[in-house]
């Protein structure tokens, strides 16, 4: 039996987490969804389930305890976690945030869409291209949506 | 007070009496050394100096007096019975004297001289006092201004920071209002309810645009570097960003070959973006928008000056065939939140052109527009080809 794909969302905003979960279920019900409410909790979850790592991590920037940048640094430092692709998923679209996180190894920077249809097309594109060229498909998506996507 | 210096008591006495009779305050010294001591201690308006004295002679005393900054302005009048030869008189002048009187002297003439010199000294002193007072005042005022300036800079930086944080934090709840309104509309509402929800959503979207515009306005406070950039590349980027808008409005753009100049590319892209999207936005109904961009060089930072190929300033013209505006509102269009049209007629937040103005000013340039109602608008931007400093100055308002 093939293992289900697994998405981790790290976000302290409960509304965003529930919307994300709802849309993801609609896009592909077979995907396992897990969440963490800050960077430290995310690291704990990741380290506890090392033999069942997520296929992709969505990381918010502003969070209590440990923010997204710090969490990204920790993930990229850890040999057991550094291969998991990380997508920044945040309200900000400040160029200094984008530059910093991309340099630290995030594959993509997405501004949280306010439109569920756009979130749906983003998540469906990601779930379909997990094993393929994720960056390329997101870049293509960025041309057709109004959501801010940088890859 | 007048100081008389003479080694002979009888000379001192007769001169002192003459001056006292004429109501002058008088002091005396019986040698050069004695005179110097007194000059340092007291303030004199005139020194009458005998030339030949034992010890320090008159010339030496004069040289000493003119050497001190405190005493250099006191006029010295030489008085001599022995040294009446021209070379002694010359020496008297070169050592710092203002006059050289030989004995026997005419008391009336001497008194007139004394009167003149004493008045001159008093006037000079008065002027010096005023000058010093003014200098002190200027210094104090400058210190005050520097302090106020520093405070202003700080509060300005705080304000910009505040604007940035405020608009950034406003985004988050607004995004949720939009998201959840959409969900409510799609899942639970029909007909009338859905129409009201549409109004909520479009107002929120407008507010979001406003916040984004405010955000980019406050972002302008950082000071990036000027880079030599081909302007056509900047405009090409802008057009790519506006591709959909251009397609929707069926607009044609005619862009001449433009040179490379020193700019902050991201910011100038914003300038073109705002002006071009304005041209598209304010197009005439039933008329295909046509936007032209061309340029020339000029020697002065001026809108009107003659075009000259080797000028240090570069002038960009962006014209459209849109609705235009009455030039009496020219100042208004570059001011934040000023809109000439109702929101129903034309969309927009009223920040776009104030950003244009701020950016152009950061590039040490000027911007204006020429327009007539119903006949289109031409924006003119004048920028220096080379910037004098590598970094843009932080903007103080």
HADDOCK unambig.tbl for C-alpha pairs under 7 A between the chains (distance, minus, plus):
assign (segid A and resid 91 and name CA) (segid B and resid 172 and name CA) 6.50 0.50 0.50
assign (segid A and resid 114 and name CA) (segid B and resid 175 and name CA) 5.22 0.50 0.50
assign (segid A and resid 114 and name CA) (segid B and resid 176 and name CA) 6.73 0.50 0.50
assign (segid A and resid 114 and name CA) (segid B and resid 178 and name CA) 6.02 0.50 0.50
assign (segid A and resid 114 and name CA) (segid B and resid 179 and name CA) 4.83 0.50 0.50
assign (segid A and resid 115 and name CA) (segid B and resid 179 and name CA) 5.63 0.50 0.50
assign (segid A and resid 116 and name CA) (segid B and resid 179 and name CA) 6.79 0.50 0.50
